[in-house]
């Protein structure tokens, strides 16, 4: 996420975003969200507990997002 949005704050295309999109973008690019997506910061025990597969990593990410303040998370 950090790489995808780096430098986008100066992108003129973002000037046309509505309020909802602007809030969503700032949520995704906030330091707390960027930190939540860094699953490599978890201990090996936590990674093992959740399982090193898509569902396990998705659940771990959901927990990290909730801990960082995201009020609603869904898994698919």
C-alpha positions in Angstrom: 0.0 0.0 0.0 2.8 2.4 0.9 4.4 1.8 -2.5 1.2 2.1 -4.4 0.2 5.5 -2.9 3.7 7.0 -2.4 3.6 10.5 -3.9 -0.1 10.4 -4.6 -0.8 13.3 -2.3 0.6 15.6 -5.0 -1.3 13.9 -7.9 -3.7 16.3 -9.5 -6.1 13.5 -10.4 -6.9 13.2 -6.7 -8.2 16.7 -6.6 -11.5 15.5 -8.1 -12.2 12.9 -5.4 -15.5 13.2 -3.5 -15.4 13.4 0.3 -16.0 9.7 0.8 -13.1 8.8 -1.5 -10.8 11.3 0.1 -11.5 9.8 3.5 -11.0 6.3 2.2 -7.7 7.2 0.7 -6.4 9.0 3.8 -7.5 5.9 5.9 -5.5 3.6 3.6 -2.4 5.8 3.6 -2.4 6.6 7.3 0.6 5.4 9.3 -1.6 3.2 11.5 -3.1 1.4 8.5 0.3 1.0 6.8 1.6 -0.5 10.0 -1.4 -2.9 10.3 -0.7 -4.3 6.8 2.9 -5.2 7.7 2.3 -8.8 8.8 6.0 -9.5 8.9 6.1 -7.6 12.2 4.2 -10.4 13.9 6.0 -13.0 15.9 6.6 -16.4 14.4 4.3 -17.8 17.1 1.4 -15.6 15.9 2.0 -16.5 12.3 2.0 -20.2 13.2 -1.2 -19.8 15.3 -3.1 -18.2 12.5 -1.6 -20.4 9.8 0.5 -19.5 6.9 -2.3 -19.7 4.3 -4.7 -17.2 2.8 -7.4 -17.5 5.4 -5.0 -17.4 8.3 -3.2 -14.4 7.0 -6.6 -12.7 6.3 -7.7 -13.3 9.8 -4.4 -12.0 11.2 -4.7 -8.9 9.0 -8.3 -8.4 10.2 -7.1 -8.6 13.9 -4.3 -6.1 13.2 -6.8 -3.7 11.4 -9.2 -3.9 14.3 -6.4 -3.2 16.8 -5.4 -0.2 14.8 -8.9 1.3 15.0 -10.8 0.1 12.0 -14.4 -0.3 13.2 -15.6 -2.8 10.7 -13.7 -5.6 8.9 -15.0 -8.4 6.6 -13.3 -11.5 5.4 -14.1 -13.3 2.1 
